[in-house]
Amino acid sequence: MIKAFIASLAMFSCLAFAGPDVKFETNLGSFTVELNSAKAPVTSKNFLRYVKDGSYVGSIFHRVIPGFMVQGGGFDKDMNRLSSYPPIINEASNGLKNKTATIAMARTSDPNSATRQFFINLTDNDFLDHSAEQDGYAVFGKVIKGFDVIQQIAKTRTQSLGQMRNVPVKPIVITNVTIVN
């Protein structure tokens, strides 16, 4: 009886910290991401700000590297940089790891420079995790549905455009983003 109570309490606490879920629709299909707002509160709040203001709609996946990650949210289909809110603090020390199907914030060499761009790991990318030697990249959720769409994005033929590398030849456009719970 006590073991069942402890198990149900543990399950409840896991559920209480799950979400919200965000559904992305693209011209290649849809996928859903579950945010971990308990371990990455600043990053999740920042991400949801862009979801709620609608500015991810019309943005593209502008960097696709098979066997590594797909990155999006920062440019439109004409490769114009989208406006951003101020940068946020890096929450990479939150214990979440850059494992397959996780979503993390892209940033510059400044660890506290993340704004709107995110990436989805195609494989375990442990070298992106926070450690004593490096600041790392903040994971704030995971793909819970439609990872096959992310894998399809990863197979897209890419090109170089000016200084940008690994840009899909045919734009992969985010057509809708909604909070589903």
Backbone as CSV, one residue per row, in Angstrom:
resi,resn,N_x,N_y,N_z,CA_x,CA_y,CA_z,C_x,C_y,C_z
1,MET,0.821,-1.195,0.000,0.000,0.000,0.000,0.864,1.256,0.000
2,ILE,1.864,1.295,0.879,2.750,2.457,0.945,3.556,2.577,-0.351
3,LYS,4.012,1.433,-0.888,4.767,1.458,-2.145,3.906,2.000,-3.276
4,ALA,2.640,1.608,-3.319,1.736,2.099,-4.364,1.523,3.599,-4.225
5,PHE,1.395,4.066,-2.976,1.225,5.497,-2.743,2.459,6.270,-3.199
6,ILE,3.632,5.782,-2.853,4.881,6.443,-3.255,5.017,6.444,-4.773
7,ALA,4.686,5.329,-5.411,4.754,5.250,-6.873,3.791,6.241,-7.520
8,SER,2.575,6.324,-7.001,1.606,7.260,-7.581,2.022,8.710,-7.321
9,LEU,2.621,8.973,-6.159,3.113,10.313,-5.862,4.238,10.690,-6.818
10,ALA,5.145,9.757,-7.064,6.239,10.007,-8.009,5.687,10.254,-9.402
11,MET,4.687,9.471,-9.818,4.086,9.654,-11.128,3.384,11.003,-11.215
12,PHE,2.675,11.384,-10.161,1.991,12.678,-10.138,2.996,13.815,-10.244
13,SER,4.110,13.725,-9.520,5.086,14.813,-9.562,5.708,14.934,-10.937
14,CYS,5.902,13.809,-11.640,6.423,13.861,-13.014,5.409,14.539,-13.929
15,LEU,4.141,14.185,-13.764,3.100,14.772,-14.604,2.923,16.254,-14.296
16,ALA,3.068,16.627,-13.047,2.867,18.019,-12.664,3.895,18.940,-13.300
17,PHE,5.069,18.415,-13.643,6.116,19.233,-14.227,6.200,19.093,-15.737
18,ALA,5.338,18.299,-16.329,5.357,18.087,-17.774,4.616,19.216,-18.478
19,GLY,5.136,19.574,-19.625,4.422,20.474,-20.513,4.720,21.936,-20.278
20,PRO,4.068,22.777,-21.001,3.015,22.432,-21.954,3.583,21.787,-23.221
21,ASP,2.671,21.282,-24.050,3.050,20.722,-25.341,2.797,21.763,-26.417
22,VAL,3.681,21.806,-27.388,3.572,22.748,-28.492,3.627,21.965,-29.799
23,LYS,2.598,22.155,-30.632,2.531,21.465,-31.917,3.001,22.401,-33.033
24,PHE,3.955,21.909,-33.813,4.463,22.617,-34.986,3.906,21.943,-36.232
25,GLU,3.415,22.742,-37.144,3.026,22.241,-38.457,3.988,22.855,-39.462
26,THR,4.514,22.012,-40.355,5.438,22.473,-41.388,4.946,21.976,-42.741
27,ASN,5.582,22.433,-43.796,5.222,21.942,-45.122,5.684,20.496,-45.345
28,LEU,6.363,19.890,-44.373,6.754,18.476,-44.459,5.989,17.602,-43.468
29,GLY,5.133,18.193,-42.641,4.389,17.433,-41.650,4.445,18.123,-40.298
30,SER,3.888,17.475,-39.289,3.828,18.102,-37.964,4.576,17.274,-36.925
31,PHE,4.956,17.963,-35.860,5.590,17.322,-34.717,5.188,18.099,-33.469
32,THR,5.248,17.422,-32.325,4.865,18.033,-31.060,6.026,17.946,-30.086
33,VAL,6.248,19.050,-29.389,7.318,19.169,-28.404,6.697,19.340,-27.028
34,GLU,7.194,18.589,-26.050,6.792,18.771,-24.657,7.882,19.586,-23.969
35,LEU,7.510,20.735,-23.430,8.476,21.576,-22.736,8.666,21.092,-21.306
36,ASN,9.838,21.356,-20.768,10.107,21.047,-19.365,10.254,22.380,-18.634
37,SER,9.125,22.973,-18.327,9.129,24.285,-17.688,9.597,24.229,-16.234
38,ALA,9.656,23.036,-15.661,10.153,22.905,-14.286,11.674,23.054,-14.241
39,LYS,12.368,22.397,-15.173,13.830,22.451,-15.173,14.397,23.587,-16.024
40,ALA,13.586,24.104,-16.931,14.041,25.201,-17.800,12.977,26.300,-17.847
41,PRO,12.678,26.925,-16.710,11.591,27.897,-16.665,11.818,29.142,-17.516
42,VAL,13.005,29.692,-17.494,13.296,30.907,-18.270,13.255,30.601,-19.762
43,THR,13.872,29.502,-20.148,13.926,29.121,-21.557,12.532,28.779,-22.076
44,SER,11.764,28.022,-21.302,10.402,27.664,-21.717,9.536,28.905,-21.866
45,LYS,9.621,29.814,-20.907,8.827,31.048,-20.961,9.203,31.864,-22.199
46,ASN,10.489,31.956,-22.483,10.964,32.687,-23.662,10.435,32.046,-24.951
47,PHE,10.547,30.733,-25.044,10.076,30.004,-26.221,8.577,30.220,-26.414
48,LEU,7.823,30.105,-25.329,6.370,30.287,-25.409,5.990,31.714,-25.801
49,ARG,6.824,32.660,-25.481,6.567,34.050,-25.883,6.504,34.148,-27.409
50,TYR,7.442,33.485,-28.093,7.451,33.485,-29.561,6.287,32.664,-30.130
51,VAL,5.947,31.582,-29.439,4.792,30.780,-29.868,3.527,31.628,-29.781
52,LYS,3.323,32.283,-28.637,2.103,33.057,-28.405,1.999,34.291,-29.291
53,ASP,3.142,34.924,-29.614,3.052,36.126,-30.459,2.952,35.780,-31.948
54,GLY,3.035,34.473,-32.254,2.859,34.016,-33.633,4.062,34.187,-34.536
55,SER,5.173,34.618,-33.989,6.312,34.935,-34.862,7.112,33.725,-35.345
56,TYR,6.838,32.532,-34.813,7.473,31.339,-35.398,6.782,30.947,-36.711
57,VAL,5.518,31.336,-36.872,4.790,31.031,-38.105,5.442,31.800,-39.250
58,GLY,5.795,31.072,-40.304,6.475,31.672,-41.449,7.988,31.590,-41.356
59,SER,8.498,31.191,-40.184,9.940,30.998,-40.073,10.302,29.628,-40.653
60,ILE,11.580,29.398,-40.828,12.026,28.174,-41.494,13.053,27.416,-40.647
61,PHE,13.292,26.191,-41.069,14.455,25.443,-40.593,15.572,25.828,-41.551
62,HIS,16.493,26.646,-41.078,17.520,27.225,-41.946,18.865,26.517,-41.886
63,ARG,19.018,25.575,-40.990,20.286,24.847,-40.847,19.966,23.389,-40.570
64,VAL,20.398,22.537,-41.480,20.101,21.108,-41.380,21.408,20.341,-41.560
65,ILE,21.808,19.625,-40.524,23.034,18.833,-40.579,22.692,17.396,-40.185
66,PRO,22.592,16.492,-41.174,22.260,15.089,-40.879,23.231,14.498,-39.846
67,GLY,22.681,13.682,-38.951,23.503,13.060,-37.922,23.854,13.997,-36.781
68,PHE,23.325,15.221,-36.811,23.621,16.204,-35.770,22.337,16.873,-35.287
69,MET,21.814,17.853,-36.064,20.631,18.576,-35.611,19.991,19.335,-36.764
70,VAL,18.743,19.809,-36.514,18.048,20.726,-37.416,17.738,21.979,-36.597
71,GLN,17.973,23.152,-37.199,17.836,24.419,-36.471,16.855,25.323,-37.183
72,GLY,16.027,26.012,-36.403,15.043,26.896,-37.005,14.591,28.002,-36.085
73,GLY,13.587,28.747,-36.608,12.936,29.779,-35.823,13.482,31.173,-35.959
74,GLY,14.587,31.366,-36.688,15.220,32.680,-36.706,15.176,33.443,-38.014
75,PHE,14.755,32.773,-39.100,14.757,33.406,-40.421,13.456,33.108,-41.148
76,ASP,13.095,33.990,-42.089,11.947,33.715,-42.958,12.447,33.001,-44.215
77,LYS,11.529,32.638,-45.113,11.905,31.836,-46.284,12.829,32.566,-47.252
78,ASP,12.930,33.885,-47.114,13.860,34.668,-47.935,15.183,34.895,-47.218
79,MET,15.378,34.192,-46.112,16.596,34.261,-45.297,16.796,35.620,-44.641
80,ASN,15.690,36.311,-44.375,15.740,37.547,-43.596,15.684,37.179,-42.123
81,ARG,16.598,37.761,-41.340,16.620,37.491,-39.900,15.374,38.108,-39.257
82,LEU,14.709,37.333,-38.404,13.496,37.805,-37.727,13.854,38.543,-36.436
83,SER,13.035,39.499,-36.068,13.301,40.273,-34.847,13.149,39.380,-33.615
84,SER,13.876,39.767,-32.581,13.921,38.965,-31.361,13.700,39.816,-30.129
85,TYR,13.248,39.151,-29.077,13.230,39.761,-27.759,14.659,39.714,-27.212
86,PRO,14.930,40.391,-26.104,16.287,40.361,-25.540,16.741,38.929,-25.216
87,PRO,18.051,38.689,-25.245,18.601,37.360,-24.918,18.262,36.946,-23.487
88,ILE,18.295,35.642,-23.276,17.993,35.073,-21.952,19.237,34.427,-21.350
89,ILE,19.156,34.126,-20.071,20.264,33.425,-19.406,20.310,31.975,-19.895
90,ASN,21.476,31.419,-19.879,21.683,30.035,-20.299,21.342,29.092,-19.144
91,GLU,20.353,28.232,-19.355,19.950,27.260,-18.340,20.517,25.856,-18.623
92,ALA,21.644,25.782,-19.301,22.205,24.482,-19.670,22.633,23.635,-18.476
93,SER,22.754,24.234,-17.311,23.146,23.473,-16.115,21.940,22.870,-15.400
94,ASN,20.796,22.789,-16.081,19.543,22.311,-15.466,19.439,20.790,-15.357
95,GLY,20.438,20.071,-15.829,20.416,18.611,-15.739,19.852,17.922,-16.969
96,LEU,19.190,18.673,-17.857,18.682,18.082,-19.110,19.833,17.967,-20.100
97,LYS,19.861,16.884,-20.834,20.973,16.588,-21.738,20.545,16.667,-23.203
98,ASN,21.485,16.962,-24.066,21.252,17.034,-25.512,21.212,15.623,-26.100
99,LYS,20.134,14.928,-25.796,19.906,13.569,-26.284,19.042,13.609,-27.546
100,THR,18.957,12.485,-28.228,18.139,12.372,-29.427,16.715,12.857,-29.149
101,ALA,16.198,13.696,-30.045,14.830,14.225,-30.024,14.606,15.336,-29.008
102,THR,15.652,15.807,-28.331,15.462,16.940,-27.426,15.552,18.248,-28.207
103,ILE,14.939,19.282,-27.658,14.974,20.619,-28.239,15.785,21.511,-27.307
104,ALA,16.661,22.320,-27.902,17.542,23.200,-27.131,17.621,24.558,-27.815
105,MET,18.121,25.528,-27.082,18.268,26.872,-27.635,19.599,27.016,-28.355
106,ALA,19.538,27.613,-29.549,20.750,27.987,-30.272,21.252,29.302,-29.671
107,ARG,22.534,29.530,-29.786,23.130,30.755,-29.251,24.451,31.023,-29.964
108,THR,25.038,32.168,-29.691,26.359,32.490,-30.216,27.401,31.964,-29.231
109,SER,28.636,32.414,-29.372,29.676,32.005,-28.421,29.441,32.581,-27.026
110,ASP,28.593,33.599,-26.924,28.194,34.124,-25.615,27.129,33.195,-25.046
111,PRO,27.389,32.545,-23.914,26.429,31.568,-23.380,25.046,32.155,-23.081
112,ASN,24.960,33.447,-22.830,23.692,34.093,-22.498,23.149,34.908,-23.675
113,SER,23.224,34.338,-24.871,22.809,35.065,-26.077,21.591,34.453,-26.780
114,ALA,21.014,33.402,-26.244,19.871,32.754,-26.897,18.678,33.699,-26.951
115,THR,18.014,33.714,-28.108,16.805,34.523,-28.256,15.666,33.643,-28.763
116,ARG,15.564,33.445,-30.083,14.414,32.746,-30.661,14.784,31.448,-31.379
117,GLN,16.027,31.297,-31.782,16.398,30.110,-32.546,16.543,28.890,-31.638
118,PHE,16.069,27.765,-32.145,16.122,26.508,-31.414,16.668,25.431,-32.345
119,PHE,17.081,24.328,-31.763,17.475,23.180,-32.579,16.962,21.906,-31.942
120,ILE,16.781,20.902,-32.787,16.337,19.588,-32.340,17.460,18.605,-32.650
121,ASN,17.899,17.908,-31.616,18.999,16.948,-31.748,18.536,15.706,-32.496
122,LEU,19.296,15.322,-33.513,19.002,14.118,-34.287,19.642,12.880,-33.681
123,THR,20.568,13.091,-32.777,21.291,12.012,-32.114,21.725,12.526,-30.741
124,ASP,22.333,11.675,-29.947,22.868,12.119,-28.661,24.083,13.009,-28.931
125,ASN,23.993,14.269,-28.538,25.069,15.241,-28.743,25.612,15.686,-27.388
126,ASP,26.232,14.736,-26.688,26.729,14.990,-25.338,27.726,16.149,-25.283
127,PHE,28.449,16.397,-26.372,29.438,17.466,-26.385,28.797,18.854,-26.294
128,LEU,27.465,18.931,-26.411,26.753,20.205,-26.272,26.259,20.450,-24.848
129,ASP,26.424,19.446,-23.981,25.938,19.550,-22.611,26.817,20.454,-21.751
130,HIS,26.218,20.999,-20.709,26.950,21.788,-19.720,27.941,20.876,-18.997
131,SER,29.133,21.409,-18.740,30.133,20.675,-17.969,31.033,21.689,-17.273
132,ALA,31.996,21.202,-16.520,32.950,22.091,-15.858,33.779,22.858,-16.890
133,GLU,33.924,22.271,-18.085,34.750,22.883,-19.128,33.976,23.813,-20.057
134,GLN,32.670,23.661,-20.138,31.909,24.479,-21.089,30.510,24.793,-20.568
135,ASP,29.970,25.891,-21.094,28.654,26.351,-20.668,27.518,25.496,-21.200
136,GLY,27.649,24.947,-22.391,26.637,24.080,-22.957,25.462,24.823,-23.566
137,TYR,24.533,24.042,-24.106,23.335,24.543,-24.772,22.112,24.047,-24.010
138,ALA,21.215,24.964,-23.691,20.091,24.677,-22.799,18.999,23.852,-23.469
139,VAL,18.844,22.621,-23.013,17.724,21.765,-23.416,16.518,22.204,-22.602
140,PHE,15.349,22.272,-23.254,14.145,22.696,-22.539,12.929,21.858,-22.889
141,GLY,13.126,20.753,-23.586,12.013,19.880,-23.906,12.438,18.764,-24.831
142,LYS,11.413,18.045,-25.332,11.693,16.924,-26.231,10.528,16.736,-27.195
143,VAL,10.844,16.175,-28.348,9.815,15.840,-29.330,9.112,14.582,-28.839
144,ILE,7.786,14.660,-28.676,7.033,13.508,-28.189,6.171,12.884,-29.283
145,LYS,5.967,13.598,-30.391,5.235,13.070,-31.547,5.860,13.653,-32.799
146,GLY,5.951,12.840,-33.839,6.394,13.342,-35.131,7.895,13.433,-35.319
147,PHE,8.672,12.670,-34.539,10.125,12.722,-34.740,10.490,12.242,-36.144
148,ASP,9.614,11.441,-36.760,9.853,11.024,-38.147,9.868,12.232,-39.091
149,VAL,9.104,13.272,-38.773,9.122,14.508,-39.574,10.478,15.197,-39.421
150,ILE,10.993,15.233,-38.201,12.319,15.816,-37.962,13.374,15.026,-38.745
151,GLN,13.256,13.697,-38.751,14.202,12.870,-39.506,14.074,13.119,-41.004
152,GLN,12.862,13.392,-41.466,12.649,13.731,-42.876,13.310,15.081,-43.200
153,ILE,13.170,16.040,-42.312,13.839,17.335,-42.488,15.347,17.123,-42.612
154,ALA,15.883,16.210,-41.808,17.325,15.942,-41.812,17.823,15.373,-43.134
155,LYS,16.934,14.803,-43.930,17.315,14.220,-45.223,17.248,15.232,-46.370
156,THR,16.832,16.454,-46.049,16.671,17.491,-47.064,18.022,17.882,-47.658
157,ARG,18.034,18.069,-48.967,19.244,18.524,-49.646,19.519,19.968,-49.237
158,THR,20.790,20.275,-48.956,21.155,21.610,-48.488,22.156,22.275,-49.431
159,GLN,22.362,23.557,-49.174,23.271,24.367,-49.982,23.883,25.454,-49.104
160,SER,24.841,26.173,-49.664,25.383,27.365,-49.012,24.750,28.580,-49.660
161,LEU,24.359,29.530,-48.838,23.809,30.808,-49.310,24.595,31.916,-48.630
162,GLY,25.484,32.556,-49.378,26.347,33.567,-48.767,27.201,32.922,-47.700
163,GLN,27.124,33.465,-46.486,27.900,32.909,-45.375,27.173,31.789,-44.639
164,MET,25.932,31.554,-45.004,25.132,30.510,-44.350,25.410,29.156,-45.000
165,ARG,25.625,28.159,-44.191,25.876,26.797,-44.662,24.724,25.895,-44.231
166,ASN,24.571,24.782,-44.945,23.583,23.761,-44.584,22.146,24.266,-44.636
167,VAL,21.857,25.142,-45.601,20.523,25.717,-45.781,19.723,24.820,-46.729
168,PRO,18.544,24.366,-46.348,17.748,23.544,-47.260,17.507,24.251,-48.600
169,VAL,17.645,23.482,-49.687,17.422,24.018,-51.030,15.971,24.456,-51.165
170,LYS,15.052,23.611,-50.715,13.630,23.954,-50.702,13.275,24.330,-49.268
171,PRO,12.785,25.560,-49.032,12.499,25.990,-47.653,11.548,25.048,-46.908
172,ILE,11.896,24.784,-45.664,11.043,24.007,-44.770,10.403,25.034,-43.833
173,VAL,9.153,25.348,-44.126,8.461,26.459,-43.477,7.571,25.970,-42.335
174,ILE,7.640,26.676,-41.213,6.719,26.441,-40.103,5.432,27.184,-40.447
175,THR,4.355,26.437,-40.667,3.096,27.038,-41.124,2.120,27.345,-39.989
176,ASN,2.300,26.684,-38.851,1.425,26.942,-37.706,2.107,26.398,-36.440
177,VAL,1.887,27.076,-35.325,2.391,26.631,-34.029,1.294,26.892,-33.008
178,THR,0.956,25.846,-32.239,-0.101,25.993,-31.241,0.284,25.283,-29.939
179,ILE,-0.190,25.843,-28.846,-0.052,25.176,-27.556,-1.227,24.208,-27.469
180,VAL,-0.932,22.924,-27.265,-1.990,21.911,-27.291,-2.436,21.458,-25.911
181,ASN,-1.741,21.856,-24.852,-2.228,21.611,-23.485,-1.452,22.424,-22.491
